Amino acid sequence: PTGNAAMATAGMGDVLTGMITGLLSQGIEWKTAITSAVYIHGLAGDRLAERMGDRGLLAGDIIDSLPFIMKDFVPKRQKIYKSML
């Protein structure tokens, strides 16, 4: 599980909703889109809380960190898919 209390701020749900709809718009199956977005959203919050502490985290901080989170996440996913072939 990912996520933490520092994420209990205005706009976090909007960011998560945008992440889900972004994945859905790429044709990803709805259950996978939701679970992936929730995991990545929480992971971004966890990494930011490690650096910034458990107070003052903003929704924009999550958005700004997503490219770095995805950089780590996507190659692992592709490696898993390749190993399944």
Residue pairs with C-beta under 8 A, 6 or more apart in sequence:
1 42
2 38
2 39
2 41
2 42
2 43
2 45
2 46
3 41
3 42
3 45
3 46
4 42
4 45
4 46
4 49
4 54
5 54
6 45
6 48
6 49
6 52
6 53
6 54
6 55
6 56
6 57
7 41
7 42
7 45
7 49
7 57
7 62
9 57
9 58
9 59
10 59
11 58
11 59
11 60
12 41
12 45
12 59
12 62
14 59
15 41
15 59
15 62
15 63
16 37
16 38
16 41
19 37
19 40
19 41
19 66
20 33
20 34
20 37
22 37
23 32
23 33
23 36
23 37
24 30
24 33
28 36
40 66
40 69
40 70
40 73
41 62
43 69
43 73
44 62
44 65
44 66
44 69
45 57
45 62
47 65
47 69
48 57
48 61
48 62
48 65
49 57
52 61
